């Protein structure tokens, strides 16, 4: 049976490190049973959040990393910087591909570095609105999976997680349907088989306007093993005493 995982990607939120620590403690307090739960705070908040969750059963992930271990890469963080603070990292998120110019070649180098460093990679793949409307979604995600795993050492990929995030759904409030997500997980698993991995053992998460209202549909969808949650992951409120 595949692991059930929910990861909150906080992106460039909340506004202060103190707020990130408070949110992390609230997540730990309200964590549901039967799930592997993780949070991905902004890089500047990683040390404080990792410290706040040190004795909690909540994993910490970085939102990104660089493929080099050191050097003249202003504003970047390396796998060795992340390793003592987080169990893994998100790689290839559509916003990083869009804003920082990550191609599949760059994503492949990042993923290989993460695996070599012993970090758990959460690889994001997904189609744009134009690719979706053209009927090319399955071929797009299959191409991304094969290309993004091209440089990764096989040893360590048994901890790989894939997050299917249709770009046209992210931040729109209009998620894909569970039926659509199931269709794309089949394309992803077929591509994983091409790489020689045990496709049926790798968890696939859904990401893209996941909310409290829609998460149940994806939880019941065949082939979906959890969620990569954006904005909704920051809407948790502390329990009243």
C-alpha positions in Angstrom: 0.0 0.0 0.0 1.4 3.4 -1.0 2.1 6.1 1.6 -0.6 8.7 2.0 0.9 12.2 2.0 -0.2 15.8 2.4 2.3 18.6 2.1 1.5 22.3 2.6 3.5 24.5 0.2 3.5 27.9 1.9 5.2 29.7 -1.0 6.1 33.3 -0.1 3.9 33.2 3.0 3.3 33.9 5.9 4.7 37.5 6.2 7.1 36.9 9.1 9.2 34.1 10.5 7.2 34.3 13.8 4.0 33.7 11.8 5.6 30.7 10.1 6.5 29.2 13.5 3.0 29.7 14.8 1.5 28.1 11.7 3.9 25.2 12.0 2.9 24.6 15.6 -0.7 24.8 14.7 -0.2 22.1 11.9 1.5 19.8 14.5 -1.4 20.4 16.9 -4.1 19.6 14.4 -2.4 16.9 12.4 -4.8 14.1 11.3 -4.0 10.5 11.8 -3.2 8.0 9.0 -1.3 10.5 6.9 2.3 11.6 6.4 2.1 15.4 6.8 4.7 17.9 5.7 5.2 21.7 5.4 7.3 23.6 3.0 8.1 27.1 4.4 10.0 29.8 2.6 13.8 29.3 2.8 14.4 32.1 5.3 12.0 30.4 7.7 13.3 26.9 7.3 15.6 26.9 10.4 12.9 28.3 12.7 10.2 26.0 11.4 12.5 23.0 11.6 13.3 23.8 15.2 9.6 24.3 16.1 8.7 20.9 14.6 11.8 19.0 16.0 9.7 16.9 18.3 6.5 16.8 16.1 5.5 14.1 13.6 5.5 16.7 10.8 8.1 16.6 8.0 9.8 19.8 6.7 10.5 20.3 3.0 12.3 23.1 1.2 10.5 24.7 -1.7 13.4 24.5 -4.1 17.2 24.0 -4.2 20.1 24.6 -6.6 21.9 21.8 -8.5 25.4 22.9 -7.4 26.7 22.5 -3.8 28.4 25.9 -3.6 29.5 28.8 -5.7 28.5 32.1 -7.2 24.8 31.6 -7.2 23.2 34.6 -5.5 20.0 34.0 -3.7 20.2 30.2 -4.1 20.3 27.4 -1.5 22.2 24.1 -1.8 21.2 20.6 -0.8 23.8 20.6 2.0 22.2 23.8 3.4 18.8 22.1 3.3 19.8 18.6 4.5 20.1 19.4 8.3 16.7 21.2 8.2 14.4 19.3 5.9 13.7 15.7 4.9 13.1 16.7 1.3 12.4 19.4 -1.3 9.9 20.3 -3.9 11.4 20.3 -7.3 10.0 21.7 -10.6 7.1 23.6 -9.2 5.3 25.4 -12.1 5.9 28.8 -10.5 9.7 28.1 -10.3 9.6 26.9 -13.9 7.7 30.1 -14.9 9.5 32.7 -12.7 13.0 31.3 -12.5 13.2 29.7 -15.9 13.5 26.1 -14.9 13.6 23.8 -17.9 13.3 20.1 -17.7 17.2 20.0 -18.0 17.5 22.2 -14.9 14.9 20.3 -13.0 16.7 17.0 -13.8 19.9 18.4 -12.3 18.1 19.6 -9.2 16.4 16.3 -8.7 19.7 14.4 -9.2 21.3 16.6 -6.6 18.5 16.1 -4.1 18.6 12.3 -4.5 22.4 12.2 -4.2 22.1 14.3 -1.0 19.6 11.9 0.6 16.7 14.3 0.3 13.2 13.2 -0.6 12.2 14.8 -3.9 8.7 15.9 -4.6 8.7 16.3 -8.4 6.0 18.6 -9.8 4.7 18.0 -13.3 1.6 19.4 -15.1 0.3 21.0 -18.3 -0.5 24.6 -19.2 -3.9 25.8 -20.2 -2.9 25.8 -23.8 -1.6 22.2 -23.6 -4.7 21.1 -21.7 -7.0 22.6 -24.3 -5.0 21.1 -27.2 -5.5 17.6 -25.6 -1.8 17.2 -24.9 -1.9 16.8 -21.1 -0.9 13.2 -21.0 2.0 13.5 -23.4 3.3 16.7 -21.6 3.4 15.1 -18.2 4.9 11.9 -19.5 7.6 13.9 -21.3 8.3 15.8 -18.1 8.6 12.7 -15.9 11.1 11.0 -18.3 13.2 14.1 -18.8 13.2 15.2 -15.2 14.4 11.7 -13.9 17.0 11.4 -16.6 20.0 12.3 -14.4 18.9 10.9 -11.1 20.7 8.0 -9.6 18.4 5.0 -9.2 19.4 4.5 -5.6 17.3 6.9 -3.6 14.5 7.2 -6.0 12.4 4.7 -4.0 11.5 7.7 -1.9 10.3 9.8 -4.9 7.0 11.6 -4.8 5.2 13.0 -7.8 2.9 15.9 -7.6 0.5 16.4 -10.5 -0.3 20.1 -10.7 -2.3 21.2 -13.7 -1.0 24.7 -14.2 -4.4 26.0 -15.4 -5.9 25.1 -12.0 -3.2 26.6 -9.7 -4.5 29.6 -7.8 -7.7 29.8 -9.8 -10.0 28.3 -7.3 -11.0 25.8 -10.1 -9.3 22.5 -9.4 -9.4 19.6 -11.9 -11.9 16.8 -11.2 -11.0 13.6 -9.5 -11.7 11.7 -12.7 -9.3 13.9 -14.7 -6.6 13.5 -12.0 -7.0 9.8 -12.2 -6.5 9.9 -16.0 -3.2 11.8 -15.6 -1.9 9.6 -12.8 -2.1 6.7 -15.3 0.0 8.7 -17.8 2.5 9.5 -15.0 2.8 5.8 -13.9 3.2 4.7 -17.5 6.1 7.2 -17.9 7.6 6.0 -14.6 7.6 2.5 -15.9 9.6 3.7 -18.9 12.3 4.9 -16.5 12.5 1.4 -14.9 11.0 2.4 -11.6 8.3 0.6 -9.7 5.6 2.9 -10.8 2.9 1.3 -8.5 5.0 2.0 -5.4 5.5 5.8 -6.0 2.9 8.1 -4.4 1.3 10.7 -6.6 -0.2 13.8 -5.1 -2.7 16.2 -6.6 -2.0 20.0 -6.5 -3.9 22.8 -7.9 -6.5 24.9 -6.0 -7.0 22.1 -3.4 -9.4 23.2 -0.7 -11.3 21.8 2.2 -14.2 21.5 -0.2 -12.4 19.7 -2.9 -9.9 17.6 -1.1 -12.4 14.8 -0.4 -12.9 14.2 -4.1 -9.2 13.7 -4.7 -8.8 11.6 -1.6 -11.3 9.1 -3.1 -9.8 9.3 -6.7 -8.2 6.2 -8.0 -4.4 6.6 -8.2 -4.2 9.7 -6.0 -2.3 9.3 -2.8 -2.6 12.7 -1.2 -2.2 16.4 -2.0 0.3 19.2 -2.4 -1.7 22.1 -0.9 -1.1 25.8 -1.5 -3.2 28.6 -0.1 -5.5 26.3 1.9 -2.6 24.9 3.9 -2.2 28.3 5.6 -5.9 28.6 6.6 -5.5 26.3 9.6 -6.6 27.9 12.9 -5.3 27.0 16.4 -7.7 25.0 18.5 -9.6 27.0 21.0 -8.6 26.2 24.6 
